[in-house]
Amino acid sequence: MTASVPAKYEPAKKLYRTFCGQCHALKEARAVGAGSDKKGGLGEDGGPSFNPLKINSHLSVLAVTGTWDGHQKVVTRMTWKQIYDVAKFIQVATRDHPHLARLPSDEFLIPVK
């Protein structure tokens, strides 16, 4: 099922296709990316498909501004406003997706008792 994304996110959807959609598939953005499911979710640029993932905006910002392969080019070509706008779009677009996205480092979190 594809989430209904309000029209106010149209500019961010276009930014997603420009900066993210070449590597990360997302049906709500009409982006097939190199990360389409054809290769088990990984494209030649290593971008996972976002089609099954529920991604919160904070995670998107961390991934783009962190040290993830390929993002070092993207972060220098986007303004902070664009990064936050795209992150909000991704959160809204993926809100109904079945699998919660997590960073690899989340595996190392120690639960507080």
N, C-alpha and C positions, 0 to 999 in steps of 0.2 A: 504494500500500500504506500502511496506517495503522499506525504504531508502536504496540506494546503498551505502555501507560503504567501503571506500578505504582500500586496503590490509594493508596499513601502520598502521591501527588501530587493526589489528589482535591480537597483544599482549594485548592491552587494553581490547578487547572483552573477551579474556580468563580470565583476571583479574576480569572483571565484573561477569562472570559466577562463579568464585571462591568466591568473596567477596560480591556481590550484588544479583546475580541471584537466590540465595536460597530464598530470600524474595520478590524481585521485578521482576515480569515478564517483559521481553522485547524481542519481536520476533526477532529483528535484532541481538541479542546476542544468540539466540536459548536458552533462559532461561525462564522457565515456573514459577519458584518461587512459594512460598506460597502465593504471592500476585496475583495469577492468577484471572481471572474474575469469577471463580467458586463461590467465596464468595463475590460477589459485589466489587471486587477489593482489598479486604483485606484478607490476609492470617492469619494463627494463630500467626505469628510473627508480624503482623500489617503492612506488607509492601504493599503499593499500586502498582498496575500494572502500568507500564510505557507505555504500548501499546497505549493508546490514548493521551499521554502527550508529549508536546514539552518542552524539559527541557534544559535550557542554562547551560553552564559549571559552572558559578558562583554559581548558585542555588545548583548544585550537591555538590560542595565543601562546601558550607554553611551547607547543610543538613548532610553531613558525619562528619564534624568537629564540628558541633553544639551539642546541648543537646538532640537530637532526640533519642527516645527509640531504643535500639538495635545497634545504631551506635557507642556507646562507646567501644564496642568490636572491631568493624571493624577498627576504626581509629588507634587503637594501633597495628594492624597487617599489616598495609599498610605504605609504605613510602610516603612522600609528592609527589614525582615524580609519584608514582603509582596512588595516589588520583587525581592528575591533568590529568594524561593520561586517566584514566577512565572517568573523567568528560568531557574531550574533545570528547571521543568516544560517550558518551551518547548524547552530543549536536549534533554531526553529525548524529547519528543513529535516533534521534527523530525529526530532522528538518522538516519533512513532516507530523508529527502527528498533529491532528486537535486542540487540546486543550492546551493552554499555561499553564504550571505548575506554581504555585505560592505557597509561604510559607503562613501558617496560619496568620503570623504577617502582611502580606501585606494588610489585611483587615483594619488594624489600621493606615495605612499611611494617612496623611492629605495632600490633594492636595495643592500645592503652587499656589497662584493666582498672 
